[in-house]
Amino acid sequence: MRALLQRVSSANVTVNGRIIGQIQRGFVILLGVTHGDTTAEADWLANKIAGLRLFEDEADKMNLGLADVAGSVLVVSQFTLYGDARKGKRPSFTAAARPEQAEPLVDYFCDCLRQAGLTVATGQFGAMMQVNIHNDGPVTLMLEREADNG
């Protein structure tokens, strides 16, 4: 499971010209799911994100987390995070999980963040979305938890 996390001052996601998810200060998480992913990867990733300290304190050090700044999260499913463009000009997306596997894991991940006390907005799984991101910093991290296949 991969998450491209961006610290934002505000963000929203629009489908068919209508805003369906919106936050102010917080994180936008573009979330990708691959074949071997399970709830274990979602649990780990949600726990990691809920505890990240990416907001500045009074000394301008990144010591504050989402809860400290009353931040929210906007989660957008993003199968293209598993795109492979090493060969040719058109990426392959075969490493991305099929919708019937990915959608429940994205929902579970969002529930994990909510259980951690965070306010979570979402995009719409499988829809053509426009995501408006006001990156703050900019601060962007790629987080990944590979499935334990052993």
Backbone as CSV, one residue per row, in Angstrom:
resi,resn,N_x,N_y,N_z,CA_x,CA_y,CA_z,C_x,C_y,C_z
1,MET,0.859,-1.167,0.000,0.000,0.000,0.000,0.905,1.228,0.000
2,ARG,0.555,2.172,-0.849,1.342,3.404,-0.968,0.457,4.606,-0.691
3,ALA,1.056,5.582,-0.014,0.368,6.838,0.238,1.301,7.981,-0.104
4,LEU,0.871,8.831,-1.009,1.570,10.070,-1.272,0.848,11.120,-0.431
5,LEU,1.540,11.620,0.579,0.952,12.524,1.550,1.461,13.934,1.302
6,GLN,0.560,14.890,1.242,0.929,16.288,1.105,0.291,17.088,2.227
7,ARG,1.125,17.902,2.893,0.595,18.819,3.900,-0.043,19.982,3.153
8,VAL,-1.271,20.327,3.522,-2.012,21.347,2.781,-2.587,22.411,3.711
9,SER,-2.801,23.590,3.136,-3.547,24.628,3.846,-5.036,24.472,3.562
10,SER,-5.368,23.873,2.404,-6.738,23.515,2.069,-6.710,22.603,0.849
11,ALA,-7.801,21.861,0.663,-7.911,20.959,-0.492,-9.366,20.565,-0.671
12,ASN,-9.705,20.218,-1.912,-11.024,19.662,-2.167,-10.970,18.750,-3.373
13,VAL,-11.981,17.913,-3.498,-12.110,17.014,-4.636,-13.505,17.202,-5.225
14,THR,-13.522,17.298,-6.550,-14.749,17.565,-7.278,-15.046,16.424,-8.232
15,VAL,-16.305,16.018,-8.317,-16.780,15.034,-9.288,-17.984,15.649,-9.992
16,ASN,-17.927,15.668,-11.329,-19.013,16.248,-12.131,-19.374,17.664,-11.696
17,GLY,-18.333,18.459,-11.389,-18.543,19.857,-11.038,-19.042,20.119,-9.632
18,ARG,-19.127,19.070,-8.806,-19.646,19.206,-7.444,-18.572,18.790,-6.442
19,ILE,-18.305,19.645,-5.456,-17.333,19.308,-4.408,-17.932,18.200,-3.548
20,ILE,-17.188,17.077,-3.457,-17.678,15.952,-2.652,-16.856,15.731,-1.392
21,GLY,-15.660,16.322,-1.332,-14.812,16.231,-0.157,-13.975,17.481,-0.048
22,GLN,-13.837,17.990,1.179,-13.115,19.250,1.352,-12.529,19.317,2.749
23,ILE,-11.312,19.842,2.863,-10.685,20.071,4.164,-9.981,21.426,4.151
24,GLN,-9.671,21.883,5.334,-8.778,23.028,5.479,-7.408,22.451,5.827
25,ARG,-6.748,22.947,6.818,-5.405,22.508,7.188,-5.372,21.012,7.471
26,GLY,-4.361,20.344,6.889,-4.227,18.919,7.140,-3.400,18.227,6.088
27,PHE,-3.786,16.990,5.769,-3.081,16.166,4.794,-4.026,15.742,3.676
28,VAL,-3.520,15.791,2.450,-4.153,15.075,1.352,-3.373,13.784,1.201
29,ILE,-4.081,12.674,1.144,-3.446,11.369,0.992,-3.949,10.741,-0.297
30,LEU,-3.061,10.604,-1.264,-3.355,9.853,-2.478,-2.956,8.425,-2.157
31,LEU,-3.907,7.493,-2.181,-3.707,6.138,-1.671,-3.795,5.109,-2.785
32,GLY,-2.753,4.279,-2.899,-2.728,3.197,-3.869,-2.689,1.848,-3.177
33,VAL,-3.393,0.887,-3.764,-3.469,-0.470,-3.211,-2.939,-1.434,-4.263
34,THR,-2.120,-2.400,-3.811,-1.607,-3.432,-4.705,-2.150,-4.798,-4.280
35,HIS,-1.871,-5.814,-5.069,-2.496,-7.134,-4.933,-2.362,-7.784,-3.564
36,GLY,-1.205,-7.720,-2.949,-0.990,-8.421,-1.689,-1.453,-7.668,-0.462
37,ASP,-1.964,-6.471,-0.627,-2.337,-5.652,0.524,-3.541,-6.223,1.268
38,THR,-3.486,-6.050,2.594,-4.550,-6.508,3.484,-4.836,-5.407,4.500
39,THR,-5.705,-5.698,5.444,-5.979,-4.733,6.503,-4.732,-4.440,7.339
40,ALA,-3.781,-5.360,7.382,-2.550,-5.125,8.146,-1.781,-3.931,7.593
41,GLU,-1.686,-3.827,6.272,-0.985,-2.691,5.664,-1.762,-1.393,5.905
42,ALA,-3.083,-1.470,5.811,-3.910,-0.281,6.053,-3.792,0.184,7.500
43,ASP,-3.797,-0.764,8.448,-3.637,-0.428,9.869,-2.308,0.289,10.103
44,TRP,-1.227,-0.291,9.569,0.104,0.284,9.762,0.172,1.696,9.196
45,LEU,-0.309,1.855,7.974,-0.227,3.140,7.294,-1.084,4.196,8.001
46,ALA,-2.291,3.847,8.396,-3.166,4.791,9.105,-2.541,5.202,10.433
47,ASN,-1.981,4.258,11.152,-1.325,4.554,12.429,-0.127,5.472,12.218
48,LYS,0.666,5.202,11.200,1.829,6.035,10.890,1.390,7.465,10.590
49,ILE,0.388,7.618,9.733,-0.069,8.943,9.316,-0.699,9.697,10.492
50,ALA,-1.484,9.017,11.300,-2.130,9.667,12.445,-1.104,10.227,13.424
51,GLY,0.080,9.629,13.475,1.104,10.073,14.420,2.183,10.970,13.838
52,LEU,2.153,11.199,12.522,3.202,12.022,11.909,3.177,13.445,12.443
53,ARG,4.359,13.970,12.691,4.501,15.347,13.161,5.106,16.173,12.026
54,LEU,4.249,16.813,11.251,4.685,17.569,10.079,4.292,19.041,10.123
55,PHE,3.790,19.502,11.264,3.406,20.903,11.400,4.358,21.588,12.379
56,GLU,4.681,22.847,12.097,5.656,23.578,12.893,5.083,24.009,14.234
57,ASP,5.959,23.946,15.231,5.629,24.489,16.548,6.095,25.945,16.609
58,GLU,6.078,26.523,17.793,6.465,27.924,17.946,7.937,28.173,17.629
59,ALA,8.747,27.119,17.606,10.167,27.248,17.261,10.420,26.881,15.796
60,ASP,9.366,26.786,15.001,9.451,26.432,13.579,10.051,25.048,13.330
61,LYS,9.852,24.137,14.273,10.272,22.740,14.119,9.034,21.894,13.859
62,MET,9.171,20.896,12.990,8.045,19.997,12.714,7.839,19.062,13.899
63,ASN,7.103,19.536,14.885,6.859,18.776,16.107,5.381,18.540,16.395
64,LEU,4.498,19.057,15.529,3.069,18.947,15.803,2.386,18.019,14.802
65,GLY,1.450,17.244,15.302,0.684,16.332,14.463,-0.678,16.907,14.119
66,LEU,-1.452,16.141,13.381,-2.786,16.571,12.973,-3.658,16.948,14.168
67,ALA,-3.654,16.135,15.200,-4.486,16.398,16.368,-4.091,17.707,17.047
68,ASP,-2.794,18.035,17.035,-2.304,19.249,17.688,-2.759,20.519,16.982
69,VAL,-3.028,20.422,15.682,-3.397,21.613,14.899,-4.850,21.549,14.424
70,ALA,-5.621,20.618,14.977,-7.017,20.415,14.564,-7.107,20.195,13.058
71,GLY,-6.175,19.401,12.540,-6.111,19.125,11.109,-7.046,18.010,10.678
72,SER,-7.320,17.973,9.381,-8.180,16.956,8.775,-7.419,16.234,7.681
73,VAL,-8.054,15.212,7.129,-7.444,14.399,6.082,-8.418,14.277,4.919
74,LEU,-7.889,14.415,3.703,-8.659,14.143,2.484,-7.992,12.956,1.807
75,VAL,-8.692,11.833,1.714,-8.161,10.607,1.124,-8.750,10.432,-0.269
76,VAL,-7.846,10.252,-1.256,-8.253,10.057,-2.645,-7.601,8.776,-3.146
77,SER,-8.418,7.807,-3.546,-7.896,6.568,-4.119,-7.153,6.882,-5.416
78,GLN,-5.968,6.281,-5.590,-5.102,6.641,-6.718,-4.374,5.395,-7.224
79,PHE,-5.017,4.630,-8.111,-4.394,3.407,-8.616,-3.117,3.701,-9.395
80,THR,-2.987,4.912,-9.927,-1.805,5.239,-10.731,-0.524,5.297,-9.908
81,LEU,-0.623,5.264,-8.567,0.587,5.186,-7.745,1.330,3.873,-7.991
82,TYR,0.639,2.894,-8.545,1.279,1.628,-8.894,1.547,1.516,-10.392
83,GLY,1.606,2.646,-11.068,1.972,2.652,-12.481,3.451,2.357,-12.661
84,ASP,3.772,1.603,-13.699,5.164,1.245,-14.014,5.485,1.774,-15.411
85,ALA,6.354,2.784,-15.463,6.715,3.409,-16.739,8.167,3.123,-17.115
86,ARG,8.724,2.037,-16.584,10.122,1.718,-16.901,10.313,1.324,-18.355
87,LYS,9.292,0.734,-18.965,9.391,0.314,-20.363,8.379,1.085,-21.190
88,GLY,8.783,1.502,-22.375,7.866,2.152,-23.297,7.421,3.523,-22.830
89,LYS,6.389,4.018,-23.469,5.869,5.364,-23.197,4.526,5.351,-22.476
90,ARG,3.879,4.190,-22.432,2.580,4.091,-21.775,2.729,3.223,-20.525
91,PRO,2.419,3.771,-19.345,2.603,2.998,-18.114,1.698,1.766,-18.051
92,SER,2.190,0.770,-17.351,1.401,-0.418,-17.039,0.865,-0.253,-15.618
93,PHE,-0.375,-0.632,-15.417,-0.977,-0.528,-14.098,-1.328,-1.896,-13.525
94,THR,-0.648,-2.933,-13.983,-0.956,-4.290,-13.541,-0.645,-4.516,-12.057
95,ALA,0.199,-3.695,-11.460,0.509,-3.857,-10.041,-0.586,-3.284,-9.141
96,ALA,-1.492,-2.499,-9.699,-2.600,-1.948,-8.913,-3.649,-3.030,-8.679
97,ALA,-4.192,-3.042,-7.468,-5.234,-4.020,-7.140,-6.508,-3.726,-7.917
98,ARG,-7.264,-4.760,-8.207,-8.560,-4.617,-8.870,-9.522,-3.870,-7.927
99,PRO,-10.503,-3.192,-8.482,-11.432,-2.411,-7.650,-12.107,-3.219,-6.543
100,GLU,-12.464,-4.459,-6.818,-13.155,-5.258,-5.796,-12.276,-5.550,-4.582
101,GLN,-10.958,-5.492,-4.734,-10.044,-5.622,-3.598,-9.698,-4.249,-3.033
102,ALA,-9.437,-3.283,-3.905,-8.930,-1.981,-3.474,-9.979,-1.154,-2.725
103,GLU,-11.198,-1.109,-3.229,-12.198,-0.223,-2.621,-12.460,-0.541,-1.150
104,PRO,-12.657,-1.818,-0.771,-12.858,-2.091,0.654,-11.644,-1.720,1.510
105,LEU,-10.433,-1.863,0.967,-9.240,-1.495,1.733,-9.110,0.013,1.889
106,VAL,-9.481,0.766,0.860,-9.486,2.228,0.974,-10.499,2.648,2.043
107,ASP,-11.684,2.065,2.021,-12.704,2.369,3.028,-12.212,2.006,4.429
108,TYR,-11.570,0.853,4.553,-11.041,0.408,5.843,-9.976,1.379,6.345
109,PHE,-9.087,1.812,5.457,-8.040,2.770,5.806,-8.669,4.062,6.349
110,CYS,-9.685,4.560,5.674,-10.377,5.770,6.131,-11.002,5.555,7.505
111,ASP,-11.606,4.393,7.721,-12.187,4.073,9.026,-11.114,4.045,10.113
112,CYS,-9.941,3.517,9.787,-8.830,3.490,10.754,-8.435,4.907,11.159
113,LEU,-8.358,5.813,10.196,-8.027,7.207,10.504,-9.112,7.832,11.386
114,ARG,-10.372,7.543,11.090,-11.471,8.064,11.912,-11.399,7.519,13.338
115,GLN,-11.058,6.227,13.468,-10.940,5.626,14.794,-9.790,6.232,15.581
116,ALA,-8.807,6.813,14.868,-7.697,7.508,15.524,-8.101,8.930,15.926
117,GLY,-9.361,9.289,15.683,-9.865,10.583,16.099,-9.761,11.680,15.053
118,LEU,-9.421,11.313,13.819,-9.243,12.309,12.770,-10.532,12.519,11.974
119,THR,-10.702,13.732,11.479,-11.787,14.048,10.563,-11.305,13.699,9.167
120,VAL,-12.084,12.879,8.453,-11.668,12.355,7.152,-12.718,12.685,6.102
121,ALA,-12.266,13.327,5.018,-13.089,13.522,3.826,-12.511,12.616,2.747
122,THR,-13.316,12.289,1.734,-12.842,11.377,0.700,-13.256,11.840,-0.687
123,GLY,-12.563,11.265,-1.650,-12.996,11.366,-3.031,-14.027,10.284,-3.283
124,GLN,-14.266,9.968,-4.554,-15.218,8.915,-4.922,-14.465,7.835,-5.675
125,PHE,-14.447,6.643,-5.125,-13.683,5.548,-5.715,-14.106,5.326,-7.160
126,GLY,-13.118,5.258,-8.053,-13.359,4.938,-9.451,-13.866,6.082,-10.310
127,ALA,-14.130,7.233,-9.703,-14.662,8.374,-10.466,-13.518,9.193,-11.069
128,MET,-13.830,9.944,-12.112,-12.915,10.943,-12.632,-13.032,12.152,-11.705
129,MET,-11.940,12.459,-11.021,-11.962,13.504,-10.001,-11.001,14.631,-10.366
130,GLN,-11.342,15.816,-9.945,-10.428,16.935,-9.982,-10.078,17.240,-8.529
131,VAL,-8.767,17.224,-8.246,-8.309,17.436,-6.876,-7.564,18.770,-6.826
132,ASN,-8.062,19.651,-5.999,-7.475,20.970,-5.818,-6.674,20.940,-4.521
133,ILE,-5.345,21.051,-4.642,-4.452,20.925,-3.489,-3.658,22.207,-3.327
134,HIS,-3.740,22.808,-2.143,-2.909,23.960,-1.813,-1.816,23.453,-0.875
135,ASN,-0.728,22.939,-1.501,0.371,22.348,-0.755,0.992,23.404,0.142
136,ASP,1.263,23.030,1.369,1.796,23.942,2.377,3.240,23.576,2.662
137,GLY,4.143,24.395,2.225,5.565,24.161,2.495,6.444,24.346,1.281
138,PRO,6.423,23.502,0.313,5.642,22.257,0.234,6.243,21.151,1.100
139,VAL,5.361,20.336,1.634,5.754,19.144,2.389,5.048,17.964,1.744
140,THR,5.826,17.024,1.200,5.277,15.851,0.526,6.107,14.634,0.922
141,LEU,5.443,13.555,1.316,6.113,12.302,1.686,5.479,11.136,0.947
142,MET,6.302,10.173,0.542,5.806,8.907,0.019,5.972,7.885,1.140
143,LEU,4.865,7.282,1.540,4.886,6.246,2.575,4.448,4.942,1.942
144,GLU,5.111,3.864,2.328,4.744,2.579,1.751,4.904,1.491,2.785
145,ARG,3.943,0.583,2.765,4.012,-0.617,3.593,3.728,-1.788,2.660
146,GLU,4.764,-2.575,2.397,4.601,-3.738,1.533,3.993,-4.886,2.312
147,ALA,3.146,-5.634,1.637,2.502,-6.788,2.260,3.554,-7.799,2.685
148,ASP,3.332,-8.390,3.840,4.219,-9.445,4.328,3.771,-10.768,3.717
149,ASN,4.475,-11.181,2.706,4.107,-12.413,2.007,4.844,-13.627,2.557
150,GLY,5.432,-13.502,3.699,6.213,-14.592,4.238,5.477,-15.301,5.274
